[in-house]
C-alpha cells in the first residue's frame, strides 16, 4: 500500500487519537474525583465513629457493651430495643424503679455490678450472674423476675422464694445431700422447684 504515512506520530495526532486521549484523561479525572469523594466520606464516617463511640469509651475506661457507656440500664434498653441482640455488662449499681429488659438483650453481672430495685425488674433475655449469689446482685424492696431459663446461686430453698421460668437451675450454697441443686420443672412463678 502506498500513499498514507502511518507513522506513530501521525497516529498520535489524528482526531480519533486526540478524542481517545481526552476520554482517558476525563475518565481518569472522574475516577480520581470519585475516589477522593469516597475517601473523604469514609474519613468523615470514621471520625464520627471515633467521636461518638471510641473516644467516650476510652475516656471513661469502659467498652461500648458496658452499661456505663449508656449511663443507665434504661438508656441501654432504649438504645438496643430496636437493634440487633446485644449483651450488656452491668458493672456498677443500677437503681431500678420499673423496667422490662427485652429478650434481645442479655445481661452479665460481674463483680461490682448490682441492681437496687424499688419497683419491679423483669429480665426476659439471657442472664449471667457470673457465679455470684442473688443476694449480692439484687437489693432493695422491689421484685425481680426472669423470663428466660437462668442459672442462679443462693442460700436457702428457691421454692416459694425465687421466680424463674421452667428449665432454670438453682445451686444452693447451704444445701446438703439431695438439696444442693434445684431444677424449675413447672410454673412461671416462684414455685415448681424440685431438688435433685
Contact map, one row per residue, 1 for C-alpha under 8 A:
1110000000000000000000000000000000000000000000000000000000000000000000000000000000000000000000000000000000000000000000000000000000000000000000000000000000000000000000000000000000000000000000000000
1111000000000000000000000000000000000000000000000000000000000000000000000000000000000000000000000000000000000000000000000000000000000000000000000000000000000000000000000000000000000000000000000000
1111100000000000000000000000000000000000000000000000000000000000000000000000000000000000000000000000000000000000000000000000000000000000000000000000000000000000000000000000000000000000000000000000
0111110000000000000000000000000000000000000000000000000000000000000000000000000000000000000000000000000000000000000000000000000000000000000000000000000000000000000000000000000000000000000000000000
0011111001000000000000000000000000000000000000000000000000000000000000000000000000000000000000000000000000000000000000000000000000000000000000000000000000000000000000000000000000000000000000000000
0001111101100000000000000000000000000000000000000000000000000000000000000000000000000000000000000000000000000000000000000000000000000000000000000000000000000000000000000000000000000000000000000000
0000111111100000000000000000000000000000000000000000000000000000000000000000000000000000000000000000000000000000000000000000000000000000000000000000000000000000000000000000000000000000000000000000
0000011111110000000000000000000000000000000000000000000000000000000000000000000000000000000000000000000000000000000000000000000000000000000000000000000000000000000000000000000000000000000000000000
0000001111111000000000000000000000000000000000000000000000000000000000000000000000000000000000000000000000000000000000000000000000000000000000000000000000000000000000000000000000000000000000000000
0000111111111100000000000000000000000000000000000000000000000000000000000000000000000000000000000000000000000000000000000000000000000000000000000000000000000000000000000000000000000000000000000000
0000011111111100100000000000000000000000000000000000000000000000000000000000000000000000000000000000000000000000000000000000000000000000000000000000000000000000000000000000000000000000000000000000
0000000111111100110000000000000000000000000000000000000000000000000000000000000000000000000000000000000000000000000000000000000000000000000000000000000000000000000000000000000000000000000000000000
0000000011111110110000000000000000000000000000000000000000000000000000000000000000000000000000000000000000000000000000000000000000000000000000000000000000000000000000000000000000000000000000000000
0000000001111111110000000000000000000000000000000000000000000000000000000000000000000000000000000000000000000000000000000000000000000000000000000000000000000000000000000000000000000000000000000000
0000000000001111111000000000000000000000000000000000000000000000000000000000000000000000000000000000000000000000000000000000000000000000000000000000000000000000000000000000000000000000000000000000
0000000000000111111100000000000000000000000000000000000000000000000000000000000000000000000000000000000000000000000000000000000000000000000000000000000000000000000000000000000000000000000000000000
0000000000111111111110000000000000000000000000000000000000000000000000000000000000000000000000000000000000000000000000000000000000000000000000000000000000000000000000000000000000000000000000000000
0000000000011111111111000000000000000000000000000000000000000000000000000000000000000000000000000000000000000000000000000000000000000000000000000000000000000000000000000000000000000000000000000000
0000000000000011111111100000000000000000000000000000000000000000000000000000000000000000000000000000000000000000000000000000000000000000000000000000000000000000000000000000000000000000000000000000
0000000000000001111111110000000000000000000000000000000000000000000000000000000000000000000000000000000000000000000000000000000000000000000000000000000000000000000000000000000000000000000000000000
0000000000000000111111111000000000000000000000000000000000000000000000000000000000000000000000000000000000000000000000000000000000000000000000000000000000000000000000000000000000000000000000000000
0000000000000000011111111100000000000000000000000000000000000000000000000000000000000000000000000000000000000000000000000000000000000000000000000000000000000000000000000000000000000000000000000000
0000000000000000001111111110000000000000000000000000000000000000000000000000000000000000000000000000000000000000000000000000000000000000000000000000000000000000000000000000000000000000000000000000
0000000000000000000111111111000000000000000000000000000000000000000000000000000000000000000000000000000000000000000000000000000000000000000000000000000000000000000000000000000000000000000000000000
0000000000000000000011111111100000000000000000000000000000000000000000000000000000000000000000000000000000000000000000000000000000000000000000000000000000000000000000000000000000000000000000000000
0000000000000000000001111111110000000000000000000000000000000000000000000000000000000000000000000000000000000000000000000000000000000000000000000000000000000000000000000000000000000000000000000000
0000000000000000000000111111111000000000000000000000000000000000000000000000000000000000000000000000000000000000000000000000000000000000000000000000000000000000000000000000000000000000000000000000
0000000000000000000000011111111100000000000000000000000000000000000000000000000000000000000000000000000000000000000000000000000000000000000000000000000000000000000000000000000000000000000000000000
0000000000000000000000001111111110000000000000000000000000000000000000000000000000000000000000000000000000000000000000000000000000000000000000000000000000000000000000000000000000000000000000000000
0000000000000000000000000111111111000000000000000000000000000000000000000000000000000000000000000000000000000000000000000000000000000000000000000000000000000000000000000000000000000000000000000000
0000000000000000000000000011111111100000000000000000000000000000000000000000000000000000000000000000000000000000000000000000000000000000000000000000000000000000000000000000000000000000000000000000
0000000000000000000000000001111111110000000000000000000000000000000000000000000000000000000000000000000000000000000000000000000000000000000000000000000000000000000000000000000000000000000000000000
0000000000000000000000000000111111111000000000000000000000000000000000000000000000000000000000000000000000000000000000000000000000000000000000000000000000000000000000000000000000000000000000000000
0000000000000000000000000000011111111100000000000000000000000000000000000000000000000000000000000000000000000000000000000000000000000000000000000000000000000000000000000000000000000000000000000000
0000000000000000000000000000001111111110000000000000000000000000000000000000000000000000000000000000000000000000000000000000000000000000000000000000000000000000000000000000000000000000000000000000
0000000000000000000000000000000111111111000000000000000000000000000000000000000000000000000000000000000000000000000000000000000000000000000000000000000000000000000000000000000000000000000000000000
0000000000000000000000000000000011111111100000000000000000000000000000000000000000000000000000000000000000000000000000000000000000000000000000000000000000000000000000000000000000000000000000000000
0000000000000000000000000000000001111111110000000000000000000000000000000000000000000000000000000000000000000000000000000000000000000000000000000000000000000000000000000000000000000000000000000000
0000000000000000000000000000000000111111111000000000000000000000000000000000000000000000000000000000000000000000000000000000000000000000000000000000000000000000000000000000000000000000000000000000
0000000000000000000000000000000000011111111100000000000000000000000000000000000000000000000000000000000000000000000000000000000000000000000000000000000000000000000000000000000000000000000000000000
0000000000000000000000000000000000001111111110000000000000000000000000000000000000000000000000000000000000000000000000000000000000000000000000000000000000000000000000000000000000000000000000000000
0000000000000000000000000000000000000111111111000000000000000000000000000000000000000000000000000000000000000000000000000000000000000000000000000000000000000000000000000000000000000000000000000000
0000000000000000000000000000000000000011111111100000000000000000000000000000000000000000000000000000000000000000000000000000000000000000000000000000000000000000000000000000000000000000000000000000
0000000000000000000000000000000000000001111111110000000000000000000000000000000000000000000000000000000000000000000000000000000000000000000000000000000000000000000000000000000000000000000000000000
0000000000000000000000000000000000000000111111111000000000000000000000000000000000000000000000000000000000000000000000000000000000000000000000000000000000000000000000000000000000000000000000000000
0000000000000000000000000000000000000000011111111100000000000000000000000000000000000000000000000000000000000000000000000000000000000000000000000000000000000000000000000000000000000000000000000000
0000000000000000000000000000000000000000001111111110000000000000000000000000000000000000000000000000000000000000000000000000000000000000000000000000000000000000000000000000000000000000000000000000
0000000000000000000000000000000000000000000111111111000000000000000000000000000000000000000000000000000000000000000000000000000000000000000000000000000000000000000000000000000000000000000000000000
0000000000000000000000000000000000000000000011111111110000000000000000000000000000000000000000000000000000000000000000000000000000000000000000000000000000000000000000000000000000000000000000000000
0000000000000000000000000000000000000000000001111111111000000000000000000000000000000000000000000000000000000000000000000000000000000000000000000000000000000000000000000000000000000000000000000000
0000000000000000000000000000000000000000000000111111111100000000000000000000000000000000000000000000000000000000000000000000000000000000000000000000000000000000000000000000000000000000000000000000
0000000000000000000000000000000000000000000000011111111100000000000000000000000000000000000000000000000000000000000000000000000000000000000000000000000000000000000000000000000000000000000000000000
0000000000000000000000000000000000000000000000001111111110000001000000000000000000000000000000000000000000000000000000000000000000000000000000000000000000000000000000000000000000000000000000000000
0000000000000000000000000000000000000000000000001111111111000000000000000000000000000000000000000000000000000000000000000000000000000000000000000000000000000000000000000000000000000000000000000000
0000000000000000000000000000000000000000000000000111111111100000000000000000000000000000000000000000000000000000000000000000000000000000000000000000000000000000000000000000000000000000000000000000
0000000000000000000000000000000000000000000000000011111111110000000010000000000000000000000000000000000000000000000000000000000000000000000000000000000000000000000000000000000000000000000000000000
0000000000000000000000000000000000000000000000000000111111111111000010000000000000000000000000000000000000000000000000000000000000000000000000000000000000000000000000000000000000000000000000000000
0000000000000000000000000000000000000000000000000000011111111110000000000000000000000000000000000000000000000000000000000000000000000000000000000000000000000000000000000000000000000000000000000000
0000000000000000000000000000000000000000000000000000001111111100000000000000000000000000000000000000000000000000000000000000000000000000000000000000000000000000000000000000000000000000000000000000
0000000000000000000000000000000000000000000000000000000111111100000010000000000000000000000000000000000000000000000000000000000000000000000000000000000000000000000000000000000000000000000000000000
0000000000000000000000000000000000000000000000000000000011111110000000000000000000000000000000000000000000000000000000000000000000000000000000000000000000000000000000000000000000000000000000000000
0000000000000000000000000000000000000000000000000000000011111111010110000000000000000000000000000000000000000000000000000000000000000000000000000000000000000000000000000000000000000000000000000000
0000000000000000000000000000000000000000000000000000000011001111110010000000000000000000000000000000000000000000000000000000000000000000000000000000000000000000000000000000000000000000000000000000
0000000000000000000000000000000000000000000000000000100010000111111011000000000000000000000000000000000000000000000000000000000000000000000000000000000000000000000000000000000000000000000000000000
0000000000000000000000000000000000000000000000000000000000000011111010000000000000000111100000000000000000000000000000000000000000000000000000000000000000000000000000000000000000000000000000000000
0000000000000000000000000000000000000000000000000000000000000111111111000000000000000001111000000000000000000000000000000000000000000000000000000000000000000000000000000000000000000000000000000000
0000000000000000000000000000000000000000000000000000000000000001111111111001000000000001111100000000000000000000000000000000000000000000000000000000000000000000000000000000000000000000000000000000
0000000000000000000000000000000000000000000000000000000000000100011111110000000000000000011100000000000000000000000000000000000000000000000000000000000000000000000000000000000000000000000000000000
0000000000000000000000000000000000000000000000000000000110010111111111100000000000000000000000000000000000000000000000000000000000000000000000000000000000000000000000000000000000000000000000000000
0000000000000000000000000000000000000000000000000000000000000001011111111011000000000000000000000000000000000000000000000000000000000000000000000000000000000000000000000000000000000000000000000000
0000000000000000000000000000000000000000000000000000000000000000001111111011000000000000000000000000000000000000000000000000000000000000000000000000000000000000000000000000000000000000000000000000
0000000000000000000000000000000000000000000000000000000000000000001101111111000000000000000001000000000000000000000000000000000000000000000000000000000000000000000000000000000000000000000000000000
0000000000000000000000000000000000000000000000000000000000000000001001111111100000000000000001000000000000000000000000000000000000000000000000000000000000000000000000000000000000000000000000000000
0000000000000000000000000000000000000000000000000000000000000000000000011111110000000000000000000010000000000000000000000000000000000000000000000000000000000000000000000000000000000000000000000000
0000000000000000000000000000000000000000000000000000000000000000000001111111111000000000000000000000000000000000000000000000000000000000000000000000000000000000000000000000000000000000000000000000
0000000000000000000000000000000000000000000000000000000000000000001001111111111100000001000000000000000000000000000000000000000000000000000000000000000000000000000000000000000000000000000000000000
0000000000000000000000000000000000000000000000000000000000000000000000001111111110000000000000000000110010000000000000000000000000000000000000000000000000000000000000000000000000000000000000000000
0000000000000000000000000000000000000000000000000000000000000000000000000111111110000000000000000000000000000000000000000000000000000000000000000000000000000000000000000000000000000000000000000000
0000000000000000000000000000000000000000000000000000000000000000000000000011111111100000000000000000000000000000000000000000000000000000000000000000000000000000000000000000000000000000000000000000
0000000000000000000000000000000000000000000000000000000000000000000000000001111111111100000000000000000010000000000000000000000000000000000000000000000000000000000000000000000000000000000000000000
0000000000000000000000000000000000000000000000000000000000000000000000000000111111100000000000000000010110000000000000000000000000000000000000000000000000000000000000000000000000000000000000000000
0000000000000000000000000000000000000000000000000000000000000000000000000000001111110000000000000000000000000000000000000000000000000000000000000000000000000000000000000000000000000000000000000000
0000000000000000000000000000000000000000000000000000000000000000000000000000001111111000000000000000000000000000000000000000000000000000000000000000000000000000000000000000000000000000000000000000
0000000000000000000000000000000000000000000000000000000000000000000000000000000101111100000000000000000100000000000000000000000000000000000000000000000000000000000000000000000000000000000000000000
0000000000000000000000000000000000000000000000000000000000000000000000000000000100111110000000000000000111000000000000000000000000000000000000000000000000000000000000000000000000000000000000000000
0000000000000000000000000000000000000000000000000000000000000000100000000000000100011111000000000000000111000000000000000000000000000000000000000000000000000000000000000000000000000000000000000000
0000000000000000000000000000000000000000000000000000000000000000100000000000000000001111100000000000000011110000000000000000000000000000000000000000000000000000000000000000000000000000000000000000
0000000000000000000000000000000000000000000000000000000000000000111000000001000000000111110000000000000011110000000000000000000000000000000000000000000000000000000000000000000000000000000000000000
0000000000000000000000000000000000000000000000000000000000000000111000000000000000000011111000000000000000111100000000000000000000000000000000000000000000000000000000000000000000000000000000000000
0000000000000000000000000000000000000000000000000000000000000000011100000000000000000001111111000000000000111100110000000000000000000000000000000000000000000000000000000000000000000000000000000000
0000000000000000000000000000000000000000000000000000000000000000011100000000000000000000111110000000000000001111110000000000000000000000000000000000000000000000000000000000000000000000000000000000
0000000000000000000000000000000000000000000000000000000000000000001100000000000000000000011111000000000000000001110000000000000000000000000000000000000000000000000000000000000000000000000000000000
0000000000000000000000000000000000000000000000000000000000000000000000000000000000000000011111100000000000000001111100000000000000000000000000000000000000000000000000000000000000000000000000000000
0000000000000000000000000000000000000000000000000000000000000000000000011000000000000000010111110000000000000000111100000000000000000000000000000000000000000000000000000000000000000000000000000000
0000000000000000000000000000000000000000000000000000000000000000000000000000000000000000000011111000000000000000001111000000000000000000000000000000000000000000000000000000000000000000000000000000
0000000000000000000000000000000000000000000000000000000000000000000000000000000000000000000001111110000000000000001111111000000000000000000000000000000000000000000000000000000000000000000000000000
0000000000000000000000000000000000000000000000000000000000000000000000000000000000000000000000111110000000000000000011111000000000000000000001000000000000000000000000000000000000000000000000000000
0000000000000000000000000000000000000000000000000000000000000000000000000000000000000000000000011111000000000000000011111000000000000000000000000000000000000000000000000000000000000000000000000000
0000000000000000000000000000000000000000000000000000000000000000000000000100000000000000000000011111100000000000000000011100000000000000000000000000000000000000000000000000000000000000000000000000
0000000000000000000000000000000000000000000000000000000000000000000000000000000000000000000000000111110000000000000000001111000000000000000000000000000000000000000000000000000000000000000000000000
0000000000000000000000000000000000000000000000000000000000000000000000000000100000000000000000000011111010000000000000001111100000000000000000000000000000000000000000000000000000000000000000000000
0000000000000000000000000000000000000000000000000000000000000000000000000000100010000000000000000001111110000000000000000011100000000000000000000000000000000000000000000000000000000000000000000000
0000000000000000000000000000000000000000000000000000000000000000000000000000000000000000000000000000111111000000000000000011110000000000000000000001000000000000000000000000000000000000000000000000
0000000000000000000000000000000000000000000000000000000000000000000000000000000010011100000000000000011111000000000000000000100000000000000000000000000000000000000000000000000000000000000000000000
0000000000000000000000000000000000000000000000000000000000000000000000000000100110001111000000000000111111100000000000000000110000000000000000000000000000000000000000000000000000000000000000000000
0000000000000000000000000000000000000000000000000000000000000000000000000000000000001111000000000000001111110000000000000000111000000000000000000000000000000000000000000000000000000000000000000000
0000000000000000000000000000000000000000000000000000000000000000000000000000000000000011110000000000000011111000000000000000111100000000000000000000000000000000000000000000000000000000000000000000
0000000000000000000000000000000000000000000000000000000000000000000000000000000000000011110000000000000001111100000000000000001111000000000000000000000000000000000000000000000000000000000000000000
0000000000000000000000000000000000000000000000000000000000000000000000000000000000000000111000000000000000111111110000000000000111000000100000000000000000000000000000000000000000000000000000000000
0000000000000000000000000000000000000000000000000000000000000000000000000000000000000000111000000000000000011111100000000000000011010000000000000000000000000000000000000000000000000000000000000000
0000000000000000000000000000000000000000000000000000000000000000000000000000000000000000001000000000000000001111100000000000000000010000000000000000000000000000000000000000000000000000000000000000
0000000000000000000000000000000000000000000000000000000000000000000000000000000000000000001110000000000000001111110000000000000000000000000000000000000000000000000000000000000000000000000000000000
0000000000000000000000000000000000000000000000000000000000000000000000000000000000000000011111000000000000001111111000000000000000000000100000000000000000000000000000000000000000000000000000000000
0000000000000000000000000000000000000000000000000000000000000000000000000000000000000000011111000000000000001001111100000000000000000001111000000000000000000000000000000000000000000000000000000000
0000000000000000000000000000000000000000000000000000000000000000000000000000000000000000000011110000000000000000111110000000000000000000111000000000000000000000000000000000000000000000000000000000
0000000000000000000000000000000000000000000000000000000000000000000000000000000000000000000011110000000000000000011111000000000000000000011100000000000000000000000000000000000000000000000000000000
0000000000000000000000000000000000000000000000000000000000000000000000000000000000000000000000111100000000000000001111111000000000000000011111110000000000000000000000000000000000000000000000000000
0000000000000000000000000000000000000000000000000000000000000000000000000000000000000000000000111100000000000000000111110000000000000000000111100000000000000000000000000000000000000000000000000000
0000000000000000000000000000000000000000000000000000000000000000000000000000000000000000000000011100000000000000000011111000000000000000000011100000000000000000000000000000000000000000000000000000
0000000000000000000000000000000000000000000000000000000000000000000000000000000000000000000000011110000000000000000011111100000000000000000001110000000000000000000000000000000000000000000000000000
0000000000000000000000000000000000000000000000000000000000000000000000000000000000000000000000011111100000000000000010111110000000000000000001111000000000000000000000000000000000000000000000000000
0000000000000000000000000000000000000000000000000000000000000000000000000000000000000000000000000011100000000000000000011111000000000000000000011110000000000000000000000000000000000000000000000000
0000000000000000000000000000000000000000000000000000000000000000000000000000000000000000000000000001111000000000000000001111111000000000000000011111000000000000000000000000000000000000000000000000
0000000000000000000000000000000000000000000000000000000000000000000000000000000000000000000000000001111000000000000000000111110000000000000000000111000000000000000000000000000000000000000000000000
0000000000000000000000000000000000000000000000000000000000000000000000000000000000000000000000000000111111100000000000000011111000000000000000000111000000000000000000000000000000000000000000000000
0000000000000000000000000000000000000000000000000000000000000000000000000000000000000000000000000000001011100000000000000011111100000000000000000001110000000000000000000000000000000000000000000000
0000000000000000000000000000000000000000000000000000000000000000000000000000000000000000000000000000000001110000000000000010111110000000000000000001010000000000000000000000000000000000000000000000
0000000000000000000000000000000000000000000000000000000000000000000000000000000000000000000000000000000000111000000000000000011111100000000000000000011000000000000000000000000000000000000000000000
0000000000000000000000000000000000000000000000000000000000000000000000000000000000000000000000000000000000011100000000000000001111111100100000000000001100000000000000000000000000000000000000000000
0000000000000000000000000000000000000000000000000000000000000000000000000000000000000000000000000000000000011100000000000000000111110000000000000000000000000000000000000000000000000000000000000000
0000000000000000000000000000000000000000000000000000000000000000000000000000000000000000000000000000000000000000000000000000000111111000000000000000000110000000000000000000000000000000000000000000
0000000000000000000000000000000000000000000000000000000000000000000000000000000000000000000000000000000000000110000000000000000011111101100000000000000110000000000000000000000000000000000000000000
0000000000000000000000000000000000000000000000000000000000000000000000000000000000000000000000000000000000000000000000000000000010111111100000000000000111100000000000000000000000000000000000000000
0000000000000000000000000000000000000000000000000000000000000000000000000000000000000000000000000000000000000000000000000000000010011111110000000000000111000000000000000000000000000000000000000000
0000000000000000000000000000000000000000000000000000000000000000000000000000000000000000000000000000000000000000000000000000000000001111111000000000000001000000000000000000000000000000000000000000
0000000000000000000000000000000000000000000000000000000000000000000000000000000000000000000000000000000000000000010000000000000000011111111000000000000000000000000000000000000000000000000000000000
0000000000000000000000000000000000000000000000000000000000000000000000000000000000000000000000000000000000001000111000000000000010011111111000000000000000000000000000000000000000000000000000000000
0000000000000000000000000000000000000000000000000000000000000000000000000000000000000000000000000000000000000000011110000000000000000111111100010000000000000000000000000000000000000000000000000000
0000000000000000000000000000000000000000000000000000000000000000000000000000000000000000000000000000000000000000011110000000000000000011111111000000000000000000000000000000000000000000000000000000
0000000000000000000000000000000000000000000000000000000000000000000000000000000000000000000000000000000000000000000111000000000000000000011111000000000000000000000000000000000000000000000000000000
0000000000000000000000000000000000000000000000000000000000000000000000000000000000000000000000000000000000000000000011100000000000000000001111100000000000000000000000000000000000000000000000000000
0000000000000000000000000000000000000000000000000000000000000000000000000000000000000000000000001000000000000000000011111000000000000000001111110000000000000000000000000000000000000000000000000000
0000000000000000000000000000000000000000000000000000000000000000000000000000000000000000000000000000000000000000000011111000000000000000000011111000000000000000000000000000000000000000000000000000
0000000000000000000000000000000000000000000000000000000000000000000000000000000000000000000000000000000000000000000010011110000000000000010001111100000000000000001000000000000000000000000000000000
0000000000000000000000000000000000000000000000000000000000000000000000000000000000000000000000000000000000000000000000001110000000000000000000111110000000000000001100000000000000000000000000000000
0000000000000000000000000000000000000000000000000000000000000000000000000000000000000000000000000000000000000000000000000111100000000000000000011111110000000000001110000000000000000000000000000000
0000000000000000000000000000000000000000000000000000000000000000000000000000000000000000000000000000000000000000000000000111100000000000000000001111100000000000000110000000000000000000000000000000
0000000000000000000000000000000000000000000000000000000000000000000000000000000000000000000000000000001000000000000000000011111000000000000000000111110000000000000110000000000000000000000000000000
0000000000000000000000000000000000000000000000000000000000000000000000000000000000000000000000000000000000000000000000000000010000000000000000000111111000000000000111111000000000000000000000000000
0000000000000000000000000000000000000000000000000000000000000000000000000000000000000000000000000000000000000000000000000000011100000000000000000101111100000000000110111000000000000000000000000000
0000000000000000000000000000000000000000000000000000000000000000000000000000000000000000000000000000000000000000000000000000000110000000000000000000111110000000000000011110000000000000000000000000
0000000000000000000000000000000000000000000000000000000000000000000000000000000000000000000000000000000000000000000000000000000010111100000000000000011111000000000000011110000000000000000000000000
0000000000000000000000000000000000000000000000000000000000000000000000000000000000000000000000000000000000000000000000000000000000111100000000000000001111100000000000000111100000000000000000000000
0000000000000000000000000000000000000000000000000000000000000000000000000000000000000000000000000000000000000000000000000000000000001110000000000000000111110100000000000111100000000000000000000000
0000000000000000000000000000000000000000000000000000000000000000000000000000000000000000000000000000000000000000000000000000000000001000000000000000000011111000000000000001111000000000000000000000
0000000000000000000000000000000000000000000000000000000000000000000000000000000000000000000000000000000000000000000000000000000000000000000000000000000001111100000000000001111000000000000000000000
0000000000000000000000000000000000000000000000000000000000000000000000000000000000000000000000000000000000000000000000000000000000000000000000000000000000111110100000000001000000000000000000000000
0000000000000000000000000000000000000000000000000000000000000000000000000000000000000000000000000000000000000000000000000000000000000000000000000000000001011111110000000100000000000100000001101000
0000000000000000000000000000000000000000000000000000000000000000000000000000000000000000000000000000000000000000000000000000000000000000000000000000000000001111110000000000000000000000000001111000
0000000000000000000000000000000000000000000000000000000000000000000000000000000000000000000000000000000000000000000000000000000000000000000000000000000000000111111000000000000000000000000001100000
0000000000000000000000000000000000000000000000000000000000000000000000000000000000000000000000000000000000000000000000000000000000000000000000000000000000001111111000000000000000000000000001100000
0000000000000000000000000000000000000000000000000000000000000000000000000000000000000000000000000000000000000000000000000000000000000000000000000000000000000111111100000000000000000000000011100000
0000000000000000000000000000000000000000000000000000000000000000000000000000000000000000000000000000000000000000000000000000000000000000000000011100000000000001111110000000000000000000000111100000
0000000000000000000000000000000000000000000000000000000000000000000000000000000000000000000000000000000000000000000000000000000000000000000000001111110000000000011111010000000000000001000111000000
0000000000000000000000000000000000000000000000000000000000000000000000000000000000000000000000000000000000000000000000000000000000000000000000000111110000000000001111110000000000000001011110000000
0000000000000000000000000000000000000000000000000000000000000000000000000000000000000000000000000000000000000000000000000000000000000000000000000000100000000000000111110000000000000011111100000000
0000000000000000000000000000000000000000000000000000000000000000000000000000000000000000000000000000000000000000000000000000000000000000000000000000110000000000000011111000000000000011100000000000
0000000000000000000000000000000000000000000000000000000000000000000000000000000000000000000000000000000000000000000000000000000000000000000000000000111100000000000111111100000000000011000000000000
0000000000000000000000000000000000000000000000000000000000000000000000000000000000000000000000000000000000000000000000000000000000000000000000000000111100000000000000111110000000001111000000000000
0000000000000000000000000000000000000000000000000000000000000000000000000000000000000000000000000000000000000000000000000000000000000000000000000000001111000100000000011111000000001110000000000000
0000000000000000000000000000000000000000000000000000000000000000000000000000000000000000000000000000000000000000000000000000000000000000000000000000001111000000000000001111100000011100000000000000
0000000000000000000000000000000000000000000000000000000000000000000000000000000000000000000000000000000000000000000000000000000000000000000000000000000011111000000000000111111000111100000000000000
0000000000000000000000000000000000000000000000000000000000000000000000000000000000000000000000000000000000000000000000000000000000000000000000000000000011110000000000000011111000010000000000000000
0000000000000000000000000000000000000000000000000000000000000000000000000000000000000000000000000000000000000000000000000000000000000000000000000000000000110000000000000001111100010000000000000000
0000000000000000000000000000000000000000000000000000000000000000000000000000000000000000000000000000000000000000000000000000000000000000000000000000000000110000000000000001111111111000000000000000
0000000000000000000000000000000000000000000000000000000000000000000000000000000000000000000000000000000000000000000000000000000000000000000000000000000000000000000000000000011111110000000000000000
0000000000000000000000000000000000000000000000000000000000000000000000000000000000000000000000000000000000000000000000000000000000000000000000000000000000000000000000000000001111110000000000000000
0000000000000000000000000000000000000000000000000000000000000000000000000000000000000000000000000000000000000000000000000000000000000000000000000000000000000000000000000000001111111000000000000011
0000000000000000000000000000000000000000000000000000000000000000000000000000000000000000000000000000000000000000000000000000000000000000000000000000000000000000000000000001001111111100000000000011
0000000000000000000000000000000000000000000000000000000000000000000000000000000000000000000000000000000000000000000000000000000000000000000000000000000000000000000000000011111111111100000000000011
0000000000000000000000000000000000000000000000000000000000000000000000000000000000000000000000000000000000000000000000000000000000000000000000000000000000000000000000001111001001111110000000000011
0000000000000000000000000000000000000000000000000000000000000000000000000000000000000000000000000000000000000000000000000000000000000000000000000000000000000100000000001111000000111111000000001111
0000000000000000000000000000000000000000000000000000000000000000000000000000000000000000000000000000000000000000000000000000000000000000000000000000000000000000000001111100000000001111100000001111
0000000000000000000000000000000000000000000000000000000000000000000000000000000000000000000000000000000000000000000000000000000000000000000000000000000000000000000111111000000000000111111000111100
0000000000000000000000000000000000000000000000000000000000000000000000000000000000000000000000000000000000000000000000000000000000000000000000000000000000000000000001100000000000000011111000011100
0000000000000000000000000000000000000000000000000000000000000000000000000000000000000000000000000000000000000000000000000000000000000000000000000000000000000000000011000000000000000001111100111000
0000000000000000000000000000000000000000000000000000000000000000000000000000000000000000000000000000000000000000000000000000000000000000000000000000000000000000000011000000000000000001111111110000
0000000000000000000000000000000000000000000000000000000000000000000000000000000000000000000000000000000000000000000000000000000000000000000000000000000000000000001111000000000000000000011111100000
0000000000000000000000000000000000000000000000000000000000000000000000000000000000000000000000000000000000000000000000000000000000000000000000000000000000000000011110000000000000000000001111110000
0000000000000000000000000000000000000000000000000000000000000000000000000000000000000000000000000000000000000000000000000000000000000000000000000000000000000111111100000000000000000000001111111000
0000000000000000000000000000000000000000000000000000000000000000000000000000000000000000000000000000000000000000000000000000000000000000000000000000000000000111111000000000000000000001011111111000
0000000000000000000000000000000000000000000000000000000000000000000000000000000000000000000000000000000000000000000000000000000000000000000000000000000000000010000000000000000000000001111011111100
0000000000000000000000000000000000000000000000000000000000000000000000000000000000000000000000000000000000000000000000000000000000000000000000000000000000000110000000000000000000000111110001111110
0000000000000000000000000000000000000000000000000000000000000000000000000000000000000000000000000000000000000000000000000000000000000000000000000000000000000000000000000000000000000111100000011111
0000000000000000000000000000000000000000000000000000000000000000000000000000000000000000000000000000000000000000000000000000000000000000000000000000000000000000000000000000000001111110000000001111
0000000000000000000000000000000000000000000000000000000000000000000000000000000000000000000000000000000000000000000000000000000000000000000000000000000000000000000000000000000001111110000000000111
